Amino acid sequence: MRMPRRALAAAVVALVLPLSACGSGGDDSGSTDASGKVEGDITFQTWNLRANFKPYFEGLVADFEKKYPGTNVKWVDQPAEGYADKISADAAGGTLPDVVNVSPDLVAPLAKAGLALDLDKAAAKYKKEYLPGAWASHEIPGTEGTYAFPWYLNTGPLFYNKSLFKEAGLDASKPPKTYDELFDNALELADKSDGKVATLANVPTIEDFGRYGVELMNKEGTGFAFNDAKGVELLTRYKELYDAKALDSQALTATPESSGKKFLTGAVAMNPGSALDLGNFKKQAPNLYKNIGITDQITSTGKVNMYVMGVMVNAQTKRKPAAVAFAHFVTDAQNQMSFAKKVAIFPSTAGSLDDPYFTKEDGTDETRVRIAAAKSLKNAVNYTPVLFSEQMKTELRNSVAKALQGKVSPEEALDNAVKACDRLLQQQG
């Protein structure tokens, strides 16, 4: 699990695990039975967490071993760089740890290769403990089952610069709540500033199409569908923004970090973020902090985007009862709540978001953001399809760029992107 500077980005990282590297495999016995005595040695692998959270995880392991005498958990932590490659190599070599910290896109190829335990069969009794949207995030279109316990969630609001809104003659107390309002405000901001102030700094990604209400993939998981009329409509509107300089001119090559810098310097009027960003604003851009506006993510679906991390059980583990018990222990309500108070993330367990920590105002902006995010997460969804690989993201981004530059029409761009992504999907097996 990668923990970069921005909490919102904590679960954004999507790495591709080639299915071919996993072999055909599967549990030799084909059993999903995790009943029996919880005992024996297991290995638990996390993703770049030791540096900041060593005491937490050492305590977690000690508590589990105390609860289940006769167990021994070896905790290993892998660096963020090359994590997917490490999992791929372990899967191919038969050395995959018993319990593995994963993101949904990492689960998909392992599940298809028979290396991720189906929790709908092995741990169905725990399903009700988690938010429905979080549990569903590790399902795979076209495949029955759920292949990881949901762990922590993240989402965030839209920040906006009130002073830029006021200078354009817009009501800073009434930020856009719908896409129509967003695009109208963006065009007005660009017009009133003679193209010097863009409202957005990023081109639309797959999650943006999801939030707009586009059907991203067919139900069978065999093909993508974001080139429908609604998808074309969204890209057409972004083209209008780009032409009017309401979308930043460097959006085609923007990264979350570069977009954040644009917002800090007042070149961009709105940017997504998290509670952690408020501290950065206060320190790095006090004038922005004094004029910061906070509003909800804009969606056409009524459901915000949710980033999610999970804990997977190796289907070939020789210690299924202990591995399943430990994966559940890591992600149960008590331990998730404890972890959430150490870093700006949110538990995926049902009822946890009703805790006063996520509901009680104390007058600070940080708490306000945390409360708003927690409320929105109750029915949030992970819009990025688990089968949407890094290569597919590149194909979509390149096609979007061509449409914005006027090299192809929005319709042709999305048709090309869907064809390329479908081709890559077939190659996944």
ABEGO torsion letter per residue (X at the ends): XBBBABAAAAAABBBBBBAAAAEAEEBAAGBABABEBBBEBBBBBBBGAAAAAAAAAAAAAAAAAAABBGBBBBBBBBBABGAAAAAAAAAAAGABBABBBBBAAAAAAAAAAGABBBAAAAAAAAAAABBAAAAAAABBBGBBEBABBBBBBBBBBBBBBAAAAAAAGBBAABBBABAAAAAAAAAAAAAAAGGABBABABBBBAAAAAAAGBBABBAAGABBAAABAAAAAAAAAAAAAAAAGABBAAAAABBAAAAAAAAAAGABABBBBBAAAAAAAAAABAAAAAABBBBBBBBAAGBBBBBBBBBBBBAABABAAAAAAAAAAAABAAAAAAAAAABBBBBABBGAAABAAAABBAGBAAAAAAAAAAAAAAABBBABBAABBAAAAAAAAAAAAAAAAGABBAAAAAAAAAAAAAAAAAAAX
